[in-house]
Amino acid sequence: MNPASRRASKNGTLGNIVLDAGLLVSAITLSTDTGATEPHILAGFLVATGIGLHVEAAIIESRS
C-alpha cells in the first residue's frame, strides 16, 4: 500500500467519523430544540468538514 493510498483511506475514515458526529449533533439538537443556534452551526461545520474530507480522499485515490 503506497503512502498516497494510505492517506486517502485515513482521510475517508476520518471523514466518516466527522460526518457521523455532525449528523448526531444535528439530530440531538433537533430533538431537544432549545432555540440556540450554536449547535446548528457546529453540526453544519462538522458535516461540511466530513464531506470535504471525503472529496479529498476521492481526489487522492484517483491520482494514485
PDBQT receptor file of N, H, CA, C and O in Angstrom, charges set to zero:
ATOM      1  N   MET A   1       0.849  -1.176   0.000  1.00  0.00    +0.000 N 
ATOM      2  CA  MET A   1       0.000   0.000   0.000  1.00  0.00    +0.000 C 
ATOM      3  C   MET A   1       0.894   1.237   0.000  1.00  0.00    +0.000 C 
ATOM      4  O   MET A   1       1.729   1.409   0.889  1.00  0.00    +0.000 OA
ATOM      5  N   ASN A   2       0.717   2.085  -0.987  1.00  0.00    +0.000 N 
ATOM      6  H   ASN A   2       0.039   1.946  -1.709  1.00  0.00    +0.000 HD
ATOM      7  CA  ASN A   2       1.562   3.275  -1.076  1.00  0.00    +0.000 C 
ATOM      8  C   ASN A   2       1.070   4.374  -0.132  1.00  0.00    +0.000 C 
ATOM      9  O   ASN A   2      -0.074   4.331   0.320  1.00  0.00    +0.000 OA
ATOM     10  N   PRO A   3       1.923   5.358   0.170  1.00  0.00    +0.000 N 
ATOM     11  CA  PRO A   3       1.550   6.397   1.138  1.00  0.00    +0.000 C 
ATOM     12  C   PRO A   3       0.321   7.211   0.722  1.00  0.00    +0.000 C 
ATOM     13  O   PRO A   3      -0.476   7.589   1.580  1.00  0.00    +0.000 OA
ATOM     14  N   ALA A   4       0.154   7.486  -0.562  1.00  0.00    +0.000 N 
ATOM     15  H   ALA A   4       0.802   7.178  -1.259  1.00  0.00    +0.000 HD
ATOM     16  CA  ALA A   4      -0.999   8.271  -1.002  1.00  0.00    +0.000 C 
ATOM     17  C   ALA A   4      -2.304   7.514  -0.762  1.00  0.00    +0.000 C 
ATOM     18  O   ALA A   4      -3.298   8.100  -0.332  1.00  0.00    +0.000 OA
ATOM     19  N   SER A   5      -2.296   6.235  -1.037  1.00  0.00    +0.000 N 
ATOM     20  H   SER A   5      -1.489   5.759  -1.387  1.00  0.00    +0.000 HD
ATOM     21  CA  SER A   5      -3.488   5.418  -0.817  1.00  0.00    +0.000 C 
ATOM     22  C   SER A   5      -3.795   5.293   0.672  1.00  0.00    +0.000 C 
ATOM     23  O   SER A   5      -4.957   5.294   1.076  1.00  0.00    +0.000 OA
ATOM     24  N   ARG A   6      -2.751   5.186   1.478  1.00  0.00    +0.000 N 
ATOM     25  H   ARG A   6      -1.806   5.185   1.149  1.00  0.00    +0.000 HD
ATOM     26  CA  ARG A   6      -2.937   5.107   2.928  1.00  0.00    +0.000 C 
ATOM     27  C   ARG A   6      -3.531   6.410   3.458  1.00  0.00    +0.000 C 
ATOM     28  O   ARG A   6      -4.413   6.394   4.317  1.00  0.00    +0.000 OA
ATOM     29  N   ARG A   7      -3.039   7.544   2.938  1.00  0.00    +0.000 N 
ATOM     30  H   ARG A   7      -2.323   7.557   2.240  1.00  0.00    +0.000 HD
ATOM     31  CA  ARG A   7      -3.552   8.844   3.369  1.00  0.00    +0.000 C 
ATOM     32  C   ARG A   7      -5.005   9.026   2.938  1.00  0.00    +0.000 C 
ATOM     33  O   ARG A   7      -5.809   9.587   3.682  1.00  0.00    +0.000 OA
ATOM     34  N   ALA A   8      -5.342   8.555   1.736  1.00  0.00    +0.000 N 
ATOM     35  H   ALA A   8      -4.689   8.100   1.131  1.00  0.00    +0.000 HD
ATOM     36  CA  ALA A   8      -6.717   8.649   1.262  1.00  0.00    +0.000 C 
ATOM     37  C   ALA A   8      -7.647   7.818   2.131  1.00  0.00    +0.000 C 
ATOM     38  O   ALA A   8      -8.757   8.249   2.446  1.00  0.00    +0.000 OA
ATOM     39  N   SER A   9      -7.202   6.638   2.518  1.00  0.00    +0.000 N 
ATOM     40  H   SER A   9      -6.301   6.288   2.262  1.00  0.00    +0.000 HD
ATOM     41  CA  SER A   9      -8.003   5.783   3.383  1.00  0.00    +0.000 C 
ATOM     42  C   SER A   9      -8.211   6.427   4.754  1.00  0.00    +0.000 C 
ATOM     43  O   SER A   9      -9.302   6.377   5.322  1.00  0.00    +0.000 OA
ATOM     44  N   LYS A  10      -7.142   7.032   5.270  1.00  0.00    +0.000 N 
ATOM     45  H   LYS A  10      -6.256   7.073   4.808  1.00  0.00    +0.000 HD
ATOM     46  CA  LYS A  10      -7.228   7.692   6.568  1.00  0.00    +0.000 C 
ATOM     47  C   LYS A  10      -8.180   8.890   6.504  1.00  0.00    +0.000 C 
ATOM     48  O   LYS A  10      -8.975   9.102   7.419  1.00  0.00    +0.000 OA
ATOM     49  N   ASN A  11      -8.096   9.672   5.422  1.00  0.00    +0.000 N 
ATOM     50  H   ASN A  11      -7.450   9.500   4.679  1.00  0.00    +0.000 HD
ATOM     51  CA  ASN A  11      -8.989  10.815   5.264  1.00  0.00    +0.000 C 
ATOM     52  C   ASN A  11     -10.439  10.381   5.112  1.00  0.00    +0.000 C 
ATOM     53  O   ASN A  11     -11.342  11.026   5.645  1.00  0.00    +0.000 OA
ATOM     54  N   GLY A  12     -10.665   9.290   4.388  1.00  0.00    +0.000 N 
ATOM     55  H   GLY A  12      -9.931   8.766   3.955  1.00  0.00    +0.000 HD
ATOM     56  CA  GLY A  12     -12.023   8.783   4.222  1.00  0.00    +0.000 C 
ATOM     57  C   GLY A  12     -12.620   8.322   5.541  1.00  0.00    +0.000 C 
ATOM     58  O   GLY A  12     -13.789   8.581   5.825  1.00  0.00    +0.000 OA
ATOM     59  N   THR A  13     -11.817   7.640   6.341  1.00  0.00    +0.000 N 
ATOM     60  H   THR A  13     -10.868   7.430   6.110  1.00  0.00    +0.000 HD
ATOM     61  CA  THR A  13     -12.280   7.174   7.651  1.00  0.00    +0.000 C 
ATOM     62  C   THR A  13     -12.564   8.346   8.578  1.00  0.00    +0.000 C 
ATOM     63  O   THR A  13     -13.594   8.374   9.252  1.00  0.00    +0.000 OA
ATOM     64  N   LEU A  14     -11.661   9.306   8.613  1.00  0.00    +0.000 N 
ATOM     65  H   LEU A  14     -10.824   9.284   8.066  1.00  0.00    +0.000 HD
ATOM     66  CA  LEU A  14     -11.869  10.497   9.443  1.00  0.00    +0.000 C 
ATOM     67  C   LEU A  14     -13.089  11.267   8.957  1.00  0.00    +0.000 C 
ATOM     68  O   LEU A  14     -13.848  11.803   9.765  1.00  0.00    +0.000 OA
ATOM     69  N   GLY A  15     -13.282  11.325   7.641  1.00  0.00    +0.000 N 
ATOM     70  H   GLY A  15     -12.665  10.890   6.984  1.00  0.00    +0.000 HD
ATOM     71  CA  GLY A  15     -14.466  11.978   7.088  1.00  0.00    +0.000 C 
ATOM     72  C   GLY A  15     -15.743  11.308   7.546  1.00  0.00    +0.000 C 
ATOM     73  O   GLY A  15     -16.719  11.989   7.860  1.00  0.00    +0.000 OA
ATOM     74  N   ASN A  16     -15.756   9.978   7.591  1.00  0.00    +0.000 N 
ATOM     75  H   ASN A  16     -14.963   9.425   7.336  1.00  0.00    +0.000 HD
ATOM     76  CA  ASN A  16     -16.931   9.256   8.083  1.00  0.00    +0.000 C 
ATOM     77  C   ASN A  16     -17.227   9.594   9.536  1.00  0.00    +0.000 C 
ATOM     78  O   ASN A  16     -18.380   9.813   9.908  1.00  0.00    +0.000 OA
ATOM     79  N   ILE A  17     -16.183   9.634  10.354  1.00  0.00    +0.000 N 
ATOM     80  H   ILE A  17     -15.247   9.455  10.052  1.00  0.00    +0.000 HD
ATOM     81  CA  ILE A  17     -16.358   9.916  11.774  1.00  0.00    +0.000 C 
ATOM     82  C   ILE A  17     -16.898  11.326  11.981  1.00  0.00    +0.000 C 
ATOM     83  O   ILE A  17     -17.833  11.530  12.755  1.00  0.00    +0.000 OA
ATOM     84  N   VAL A  18     -16.309  12.296  11.288  1.00  0.00    +0.000 N 
ATOM     85  H   VAL A  18     -15.549  12.130  10.658  1.00  0.00    +0.000 HD
ATOM     86  CA  VAL A  18     -16.735  13.692  11.448  1.00  0.00    +0.000 C 
ATOM     87  C   VAL A  18     -18.152  13.888  10.906  1.00  0.00    +0.000 C 
ATOM     88  O   VAL A  18     -18.956  14.598  11.511  1.00  0.00    +0.000 OA
ATOM     89  N   LEU A  19     -18.453  13.267   9.780  1.00  0.00    +0.000 N 
ATOM     90  H   LEU A  19     -17.800  12.691   9.289  1.00  0.00    +0.000 HD
ATOM     91  CA  LEU A  19     -19.787  13.368   9.206  1.00  0.00    +0.000 C 
ATOM     92  C   LEU A  19     -20.822  12.753  10.138  1.00  0.00    +0.000 C 
ATOM     93  O   LEU A  19     -21.886  13.335  10.343  1.00  0.00    +0.000 OA
ATOM     94  N   ASP A  20     -20.533  11.599  10.699  1.00  0.00    +0.000 N 
ATOM     95  H   ASP A  20     -19.668  11.125  10.533  1.00  0.00    +0.000 HD
ATOM     96  CA  ASP A  20     -21.445  10.972  11.657  1.00  0.00    +0.000 C 
ATOM     97  C   ASP A  20     -21.630  11.834  12.897  1.00  0.00    +0.000 C 
ATOM     98  O   ASP A  20     -22.741  11.949  13.415  1.00  0.00    +0.000 OA
ATOM     99  N   ALA A  21     -20.549  12.440  13.374  1.00  0.00    +0.000 N 
ATOM    100  H   ALA A  21     -19.646  12.347  12.953  1.00  0.00    +0.000 HD
ATOM    101  CA  ALA A  21     -20.649  13.316  14.544  1.00  0.00    +0.000 C 
ATOM    102  C   ALA A  21     -21.529  14.531  14.244  1.00  0.00    +0.000 C 
ATOM    103  O   ALA A  21     -22.338  14.939  15.077  1.00  0.00    +0.000 OA
ATOM    104  N   GLY A  22     -21.367  15.098  13.063  1.00  0.00    +0.000 N 
ATOM    105  H   GLY A  22     -20.709  14.766  12.386  1.00  0.00    +0.000 HD
ATOM    106  CA  GLY A  22     -22.201  16.239  12.686  1.00  0.00    +0.000 C 
ATOM    107  C   GLY A  22     -23.664  15.881  12.589  1.00  0.00    +0.000 C 
ATOM    108  O   GLY A  22     -24.523  16.639  13.041  1.00  0.00    +0.000 OA
ATOM    109  N   LEU A  23     -23.960  14.729  12.002  1.00  0.00    +0.000 N 
ATOM    110  H   LEU A  23     -23.262  14.114  11.635  1.00  0.00    +0.000 HD
ATOM    111  CA  LEU A  23     -25.353  14.296  11.905  1.00  0.00    +0.000 C 
ATOM    112  C   LEU A  23     -25.927  13.964  13.279  1.00  0.00    +0.000 C 
ATOM    113  O   LEU A  23     -27.106  14.213  13.529  1.00  0.00    +0.000 OA
ATOM    114  N   LEU A  24     -25.110  13.406  14.172  1.00  0.00    +0.000 N 
ATOM    115  H   LEU A  24     -24.153  13.203  13.969  1.00  0.00    +0.000 HD
ATOM    116  CA  LEU A  24     -25.559  13.120  15.525  1.00  0.00    +0.000 C 
ATOM    117  C   LEU A  24     -25.850  14.403  16.289  1.00  0.00    +0.000 C 
ATOM    118  O   LEU A  24     -26.871  14.501  16.969  1.00  0.00    +0.000 OA
ATOM    119  N   VAL A  25     -24.967  15.382  16.184  1.00  0.00    +0.000 N 
ATOM    120  H   VAL A  25     -24.138  15.303  15.631  1.00  0.00    +0.000 HD
ATOM    121  CA  VAL A  25     -25.206  16.677  16.835  1.00  0.00    +0.000 C 
ATOM    122  C   VAL A  25     -26.480  17.317  16.290  1.00  0.00    +0.000 C 
ATOM    123  O   VAL A  25     -27.268  17.888  17.044  1.00  0.00    +0.000 OA
ATOM    124  N   SER A  26     -26.675  17.218  14.987  1.00  0.00    +0.000 N 
ATOM    125  H   SER A  26     -26.035  16.754  14.374  1.00  0.00    +0.000 HD
ATOM    126  CA  SER A  26     -27.879  17.776  14.374  1.00  0.00    +0.000 C 
ATOM    127  C   SER A  26     -29.132  17.077  14.887  1.00  0.00    +0.000 C 
ATOM    128  O   SER A  26     -30.116  17.740  15.214  1.00  0.00    +0.000 OA
ATOM    129  N   ALA A  27     -29.113  15.760  14.962  1.00  0.00    +0.000 N 
ATOM    130  H   ALA A  27     -28.314  15.220  14.697  1.00  0.00    +0.000 HD
ATOM    131  CA  ALA A  27     -30.278  15.007  15.438  1.00  0.00    +0.000 C 
ATOM    132  C   ALA A  27     -30.580  15.317  16.902  1.00  0.00    +0.000 C 
ATOM    133  O   ALA A  27     -31.740  15.484  17.280  1.00  0.00    +0.000 OA
ATOM    134  N   ILE A  28     -29.534  15.392  17.723  1.00  0.00    +0.000 N 
ATOM    135  H   ILE A  28     -28.592  15.256  17.417  1.00  0.00    +0.000 HD
ATOM    136  CA  ILE A  28     -29.743  15.707  19.139  1.00  0.00    +0.000 C 
ATOM    137  C   ILE A  28     -30.279  17.118  19.298  1.00  0.00    +0.000 C 
ATOM    138  O   ILE A  28     -31.169  17.356  20.114  1.00  0.00    +0.000 OA
ATOM    139  N   THR A  29     -29.752  18.045  18.534  1.00  0.00    +0.000 N 
ATOM    140  H   THR A  29     -29.029  17.852  17.871  1.00  0.00    +0.000 HD
ATOM    141  CA  THR A  29     -30.196  19.437  18.612  1.00  0.00    +0.000 C 
ATOM    142  C   THR A  29     -31.649  19.573  18.175  1.00  0.00    +0.000 C 
ATOM    143  O   THR A  29     -32.425  20.293  18.805  1.00  0.00    +0.000 OA
ATOM    144  N   LEU A  30     -32.015  18.892  17.111  1.00  0.00    +0.000 N 
ATOM    145  H   LEU A  30     -31.385  18.308  16.600  1.00  0.00    +0.000 HD
ATOM    146  CA  LEU A  30     -33.397  18.979  16.638  1.00  0.00    +0.000 C 
ATOM    147  C   LEU A  30     -34.365  18.322  17.615  1.00  0.00    +0.000 C 
ATOM    148  O   LEU A  30     -35.508  18.760  17.741  1.00  0.00    +0.000 OA
ATOM    149  N   SER A  31     -33.921  17.280  18.304  1.00  0.00    +0.000 N 
ATOM    150  H   SER A  31     -32.992  16.924  18.202  1.00  0.00    +0.000 HD
ATOM    151  CA  SER A  31     -34.824  16.606  19.238  1.00  0.00    +0.000 C 
ATOM    152  C   SER A  31     -35.023  17.395  20.528  1.00  0.00    +0.000 C 
ATOM    153  O   SER A  31     -36.092  17.319  21.133  1.00  0.00    +0.000 OA
ATOM    154  N   THR A  32     -34.015  18.151  20.960  1.00  0.00    +0.000 N 
ATOM    155  H   THR A  32     -33.146  18.212  20.468  1.00  0.00    +0.000 HD
ATOM    156  CA  THR A  32     -34.151  18.922  22.191  1.00  0.00    +0.000 C 
ATOM    157  C   THR A  32     -34.739  20.299  21.933  1.00  0.00    +0.000 C 
ATOM    158  O   THR A  32     -35.478  20.813  22.773  1.00  0.00    +0.000 OA
ATOM    159  N   ASP A  33     -34.428  20.917  20.782  1.00  0.00    +0.000 N 
ATOM    160  H   ASP A  33     -33.828  20.500  20.100  1.00  0.00    +0.000 HD
ATOM    161  CA  ASP A  33     -34.982  22.206  20.361  1.00  0.00    +0.000 C 
ATOM    162  C   ASP A  33     -34.915  23.269  21.455  1.00  0.00    +0.000 C 
ATOM    163  O   ASP A  33     -35.945  23.744  21.935  1.00  0.00    +0.000 OA
ATOM    164  N   THR A  34     -33.690  23.639  21.847  1.00  0.00    +0.000 N 
ATOM    165  H   THR A  34     -32.854  23.253  21.458  1.00  0.00    +0.000 HD
ATOM    166  CA  THR A  34     -33.504  24.668  22.868  1.00  0.00    +0.000 C 
ATOM    167  C   THR A  34     -33.609  26.074  22.298  1.00  0.00    +0.000 C 
ATOM    168  O   THR A  34     -33.733  27.034  23.058  1.00  0.00    +0.000 OA
ATOM    169  N   GLY A  35     -33.563  26.216  20.999  1.00  0.00    +0.000 N 
ATOM    170  H   GLY A  35     -33.462  25.436  20.381  1.00  0.00    +0.000 HD
ATOM    171  CA  GLY A  35     -33.642  27.527  20.377  1.00  0.00    +0.000 C 
ATOM    172  C   GLY A  35     -32.292  28.171  20.125  1.00  0.00    +0.000 C 
ATOM    173  O   GLY A  35     -32.225  29.231  19.501  1.00  0.00    +0.000 OA
ATOM    174  N   ALA A  36     -31.220  27.559  20.592  1.00  0.00    +0.000 N 
ATOM    175  H   ALA A  36     -31.274  26.698  21.099  1.00  0.00    +0.000 HD
ATOM    176  CA  ALA A  36     -29.886  28.105  20.387  1.00  0.00    +0.000 C 
ATOM    177  C   ALA A  36     -29.400  27.761  18.979  1.00  0.00    +0.000 C 
ATOM    178  O   ALA A  36     -29.686  26.679  18.466  1.00  0.00    +0.000 OA
ATOM    179  N   THR A  37     -28.669  28.679  18.361  1.00  0.00    +0.000 N 
ATOM    180  H   THR A  37     -28.437  29.558  18.778  1.00  0.00    +0.000 HD
ATOM    181  CA  THR A  37     -28.181  28.454  17.003  1.00  0.00    +0.000 C 
ATOM    182  C   THR A  37     -26.787  27.838  16.965  1.00  0.00    +0.000 C 
ATOM    183  O   THR A  37     -26.386  27.292  15.937  1.00  0.00    +0.000 OA
ATOM    184  N   GLU A  38     -26.042  27.915  18.067  1.00  0.00    +0.000 N 
ATOM    185  H   GLU A  38     -26.367  28.358  18.902  1.00  0.00    +0.000 HD
ATOM    186  CA  GLU A  38     -24.668  27.422  18.073  1.00  0.00    +0.000 C 
ATOM    187  C   GLU A  38     -24.553  25.934  17.743  1.00  0.00    +0.000 C 
ATOM    188  O   GLU A  38     -23.672  25.563  16.967  1.00  0.00    +0.000 OA
ATOM    189  N   PRO A  39     -25.402  25.067  18.296  1.00  0.00    +0.000 N 
ATOM    190  CA  PRO A  39     -25.281  23.645  17.929  1.00  0.00    +0.000 C 
ATOM    191  C   PRO A  39     -25.556  23.389  16.451  1.00  0.00    +0.000 C 
ATOM    192  O   PRO A  39     -24.959  22.490  15.858  1.00  0.00    +0.000 OA
ATOM    193  N   HIS A  40     -26.447  24.164  15.857  1.00  0.00    +0.000 N 
ATOM    194  H   HIS A  40     -26.932  24.894  16.339  1.00  0.00    +0.000 HD
ATOM    195  CA  HIS A  40     -26.729  24.003  14.434  1.00  0.00    +0.000 C 
ATOM    196  C   HIS A  40     -25.517  24.419  13.599  1.00  0.00    +0.000 C 
ATOM    197  O   HIS A  40     -25.202  23.785  12.592  1.00  0.00    +0.000 OA
ATOM    198  N   ILE A  41     -24.852  25.471  14.017  1.00  0.00    +0.000 N 
ATOM    199  H   ILE A  41     -25.108  25.986  14.835  1.00  0.00    +0.000 HD
ATOM    200  CA  ILE A  41     -23.646  25.920  13.318  1.00  0.00    +0.000 C 
ATOM    201  C   ILE A  41     -22.543  24.881  13.456  1.00  0.00    +0.000 C 
ATOM    202  O   ILE A  41     -21.852  24.579  12.483  1.00  0.00    +0.000 OA
ATOM    203  N   LEU A  42     -22.372  24.330  14.658  1.00  0.00    +0.000 N 
ATOM    204  H   LEU A  42     -22.934  24.575  15.448  1.00  0.00    +0.000 HD
ATOM    205  CA  LEU A  42     -21.377  23.282  14.882  1.00  0.00    +0.000 C 
ATOM    206  C   LEU A  42     -21.676  22.065  14.008  1.00  0.00    +0.000 C 
ATOM    207  O   LEU A  42     -20.771  21.512  13.384  1.00  0.00    +0.000 OA
ATOM    208  N   ALA A  43     -22.930  21.652  13.961  1.00  0.00    +0.000 N 
ATOM    209  H   ALA A  43     -23.665  22.102  14.468  1.00  0.00    +0.000 HD
ATOM    210  CA  ALA A  43     -23.304  20.499  13.138  1.00  0.00    +0.000 C 
ATOM    211  C   ALA A  43     -23.020  20.778  11.668  1.00  0.00    +0.000 C 
ATOM    212  O   ALA A  43     -22.539  19.899  10.953  1.00  0.00    +0.000 OA
ATOM    213  N   GLY A  44     -23.310  21.987  11.215  1.00  0.00    +0.000 N 
ATOM    214  H   GLY A  44     -23.700  22.701  11.796  1.00  0.00    +0.000 HD
ATOM    215  CA  GLY A  44     -23.030  22.347   9.827  1.00  0.00    +0.000 C 
ATOM    216  C   GLY A  44     -21.553  22.306   9.501  1.00  0.00    +0.000 C 
ATOM    217  O   GLY A  44     -21.161  21.821   8.440  1.00  0.00    +0.000 OA
ATOM    218  N   PHE A  45     -20.726  22.814  10.410  1.00  0.00    +0.000 N 
ATOM    219  H   PHE A  45     -21.044  23.208  11.272  1.00  0.00    +0.000 HD
ATOM    220  CA  PHE A  45     -19.276  22.768  10.201  1.00  0.00    +0.000 C 
ATOM    221  C   PHE A  45     -18.756  21.332  10.180  1.00  0.00    +0.000 C 
ATOM    222  O   PHE A  45     -17.895  20.991   9.368  1.00  0.00    +0.000 OA
ATOM    223  N   LEU A  46     -19.276  20.500  11.067  1.00  0.00    +0.000 N 
ATOM    224  H   LEU A  46     -19.975  20.777  11.726  1.00  0.00    +0.000 HD
ATOM    225  CA  LEU A  46     -18.835  19.104  11.098  1.00  0.00    +0.000 C 
ATOM    226  C   LEU A  46     -19.229  18.368   9.824  1.00  0.00    +0.000 C 
ATOM    227  O   LEU A  46     -18.428  17.615   9.271  1.00  0.00    +0.000 OA
ATOM    228  N   VAL A  47     -20.446  18.576   9.359  1.00  0.00    +0.000 N 
ATOM    229  H   VAL A  47     -21.097  19.187   9.809  1.00  0.00    +0.000 HD
ATOM    230  CA  VAL A  47     -20.892  17.918   8.133  1.00  0.00    +0.000 C 
ATOM    231  C   VAL A  47     -20.088  18.417   6.935  1.00  0.00    +0.000 C 
ATOM    232  O   VAL A  47     -19.683  17.621   6.088  1.00  0.00    +0.000 OA
ATOM    233  N   ALA A  48     -19.854  19.719   6.857  1.00  0.00    +0.000 N 
ATOM    234  H   ALA A  48     -20.183  20.366   7.545  1.00  0.00    +0.000 HD
ATOM    235  CA  ALA A  48     -19.073  20.274   5.746  1.00  0.00    +0.000 C 
ATOM    236  C   ALA A  48     -17.640  19.742   5.771  1.00  0.00    +0.000 C 
ATOM    237  O   ALA A  48     -17.073  19.448   4.719  1.00  0.00    +0.000 OA
ATOM    238  N   THR A  49     -17.056  19.617   6.953  1.00  0.00    +0.000 N 
ATOM    239  H   THR A  49     -17.517  19.856   7.808  1.00  0.00    +0.000 HD
ATOM    240  CA  THR A  49     -15.704  19.078   7.071  1.00  0.00    +0.000 C 
ATOM    241  C   THR A  49     -15.665  17.610   6.660  1.00  0.00    +0.000 C 
ATOM    242  O   THR A  49     -14.739  17.182   5.970  1.00  0.00    +0.000 OA
ATOM    243  N   GLY A  50     -16.655  16.845   7.078  1.00  0.00    +0.000 N 
ATOM    244  H   GLY A  50     -17.407  17.192   7.638  1.00  0.00    +0.000 HD
ATOM    245  CA  GLY A  50     -16.719  15.436   6.697  1.00  0.00    +0.000 C 
ATOM    246  C   GLY A  50     -16.848  15.252   5.196  1.00  0.00    +0.000 C 
ATOM    247  O   GLY A  50     -16.194  14.387   4.614  1.00  0.00    +0.000 OA
ATOM    248  N   ILE A  51     -17.684  16.057   4.572  1.00  0.00    +0.000 N 
ATOM    249  H   ILE A  51     -18.215  16.760   5.046  1.00  0.00    +0.000 HD
ATOM    250  CA  ILE A  51     -17.837  15.980   3.118  1.00  0.00    +0.000 C 
ATOM    251  C   ILE A  51     -16.541  16.395   2.434  1.00  0.00    +0.000 C 
ATOM    252  O   ILE A  51     -16.137  15.775   1.450  1.00  0.00    +0.000 OA
ATOM    253  N   GLY A  52     -15.889  17.426   2.936  1.00  0.00    +0.000 N 
ATOM    254  H   GLY A  52     -16.216  17.930   3.735  1.00  0.00    +0.000 HD
ATOM    255  CA  GLY A  52     -14.621  17.869   2.368  1.00  0.00    +0.000 C 
ATOM    256  C   GLY A  52     -13.546  16.800   2.461  1.00  0.00    +0.000 C 
ATOM    257  O   GLY A  52     -12.768  16.620   1.524  1.00  0.00    +0.000 OA
ATOM    258  N   LEU A  53     -13.495  16.092   3.577  1.00  0.00    +0.000 N 
ATOM    259  H   LEU A  53     -14.127  16.238   4.338  1.00  0.00    +0.000 HD
ATOM    260  CA  LEU A  53     -12.513  15.019   3.719  1.00  0.00    +0.000 C 
ATOM    261  C   LEU A  53     -12.804  13.872   2.763  1.00  0.00    +0.000 C 
ATOM    262  O   LEU A  53     -11.881  13.248   2.239  1.00  0.00    +0.000 OA
ATOM    263  N   HIS A  54     -14.074  13.593   2.534  1.00  0.00    +0.000 N 
ATOM    264  H   HIS A  54     -14.824  14.099   2.959  1.00  0.00    +0.000 HD
ATOM    265  CA  HIS A  54     -14.427  12.547   1.568  1.00  0.00    +0.000 C 
ATOM    266  C   HIS A  54     -14.021  12.955   0.151  1.00  0.00    +0.000 C 
ATOM    267  O   HIS A  54     -13.512  12.132  -0.610  1.00  0.00    +0.000 OA
ATOM    268  N   VAL A  55     -14.239  14.196  -0.195  1.00  0.00    +0.000 N 
ATOM    269  H   VAL A  55     -14.652  14.864   0.423  1.00  0.00    +0.000 HD
ATOM    270  CA  VAL A  55     -13.852  14.679  -1.521  1.00  0.00    +0.000 C 
ATOM    271  C   VAL A  55     -12.339  14.619  -1.680  1.00  0.00    +0.000 C 
ATOM    272  O   VAL A  55     -11.835  14.190  -2.718  1.00  0.00    +0.000 OA
ATOM    273  N   GLU A  56     -11.619  15.047  -0.656  1.00  0.00    +0.000 N 
ATOM    274  H   GLU A  56     -12.028  15.396   0.187  1.00  0.00    +0.000 HD
ATOM    275  CA  GLU A  56     -10.161  14.995  -0.697  1.00  0.00    +0.000 C 
ATOM    276  C   GLU A  56      -9.662  13.558  -0.857  1.00  0.00    +0.000 C 
ATOM    277  O   GLU A  56      -8.746  13.297  -1.636  1.00  0.00    +0.000 OA
ATOM    278  N   ALA A  57     -10.269  12.632  -0.116  1.00  0.00    +0.000 N 
ATOM    279  H   ALA A  57     -11.013  12.845   0.517  1.00  0.00    +0.000 HD
ATOM    280  CA  ALA A  57      -9.864  11.230  -0.222  1.00  0.00    +0.000 C 
ATOM    281  C   ALA A  57     -10.130  10.698  -1.628  1.00  0.00    +0.000 C 
ATOM    282  O   ALA A  57      -9.323   9.937  -2.160  1.00  0.00    +0.000 OA
ATOM    283  N   ALA A  58     -11.240  11.085  -2.229  1.00  0.00    +0.000 N 
ATOM    284  H   ALA A  58     -11.896  11.704  -1.797  1.00  0.00    +0.000 HD
ATOM    285  CA  ALA A  58     -11.558  10.626  -3.575  1.00  0.00    +0.000 C 
ATOM    286  C   ALA A  58     -10.568  11.190  -4.596  1.00  0.00    +0.000 C 
ATOM    287  O   ALA A  58     -10.180  10.486  -5.528  1.00  0.00    +0.000 OA
ATOM    288  N   ILE A  59     -10.160  12.434  -4.435  1.00  0.00    +0.000 N 
ATOM    289  H   ILE A  59     -10.476  13.006  -3.678  1.00  0.00    +0.000 HD
ATOM    290  CA  ILE A  59      -9.194  13.033  -5.354  1.00  0.00    +0.000 C 
ATOM    291  C   ILE A  59      -7.831  12.358  -5.203  1.00  0.00    +0.000 C 
ATOM    292  O   ILE A  59      -7.176  12.049  -6.199  1.00  0.00    +0.000 OA
ATOM    293  N   ILE A  60      -7.406  12.130  -3.961  1.00  0.00    +0.000 N 
ATOM    294  H   ILE A  60      -7.938  12.381  -3.153  1.00  0.00    +0.000 HD
ATOM    295  CA  ILE A  60      -6.117  11.476  -3.741  1.00  0.00    +0.000 C 
ATOM    296  C   ILE A  60      -6.129  10.065  -4.303  1.00  0.00    +0.000 C 
ATOM    297  O   ILE A  60      -5.160   9.634  -4.927  1.00  0.00    +0.000 OA
ATOM    298  N   GLU A  61      -7.226   9.340  -4.083  1.00  0.00    +0.000 N 
ATOM    299  H   GLU A  61      -8.014   9.690  -3.576  1.00  0.00    +0.000 HD
ATOM    300  CA  GLU A  61      -7.324   7.958  -4.540  1.00  0.00    +0.000 C 
ATOM    301  C   GLU A  61      -7.323   7.879  -6.071  1.00  0.00    +0.000 C 
ATOM    302  O   GLU A  61      -6.767   6.942  -6.643  1.00  0.00    +0.000 OA
ATOM    303  N   SER A  62      -7.939   8.852  -6.725  1.00  0.00    +0.000 N 
ATOM    304  H   SER A  62      -8.391   9.614  -6.260  1.00  0.00    +0.000 HD
ATOM    305  CA  SER A  62      -7.977   8.817  -8.188  1.00  0.00    +0.000 C 
ATOM    306  C   SER A  62      -6.608   9.132  -8.789  1.00  0.00    +0.000 C 
ATOM    307  O   SER A  62      -6.321   8.696  -9.904  1.00  0.00    +0.000 OA
ATOM    308  N   ARG A  63      -5.772   9.864  -8.096  1.00  0.00    +0.000 N 
ATOM    309  H   ARG A  63      -6.005  10.218  -7.191  1.00  0.00    +0.000 HD
ATOM    310  CA  ARG A  63      -4.443  10.218  -8.598  1.00  0.00    +0.000 C 
ATOM    311  C   ARG A  63      -3.433   9.109  -8.372  1.00  0.00    +0.000 C 
ATOM    312  O   ARG A  63      -2.419   9.047  -9.066  1.00  0.00    +0.000 OA
ATOM    313  N   SER A  64      -3.695   8.234  -7.413  1.00  0.00    +0.000 N 
ATOM    314  H   SER A  64      -4.519   8.285  -6.849  1.00  0.00    +0.000 HD
ATOM    315  CA  SER A  64      -2.708   7.175  -7.121  1.00  0.00    +0.000 C 
ATOM    316  C   SER A  64      -2.992   5.899  -7.890  1.00  0.00    +0.000 C 
ATOM    317  O   SER A  64      -2.258   4.921  -7.755  1.00  0.00    +0.000 OA
TER     318      SER A  64
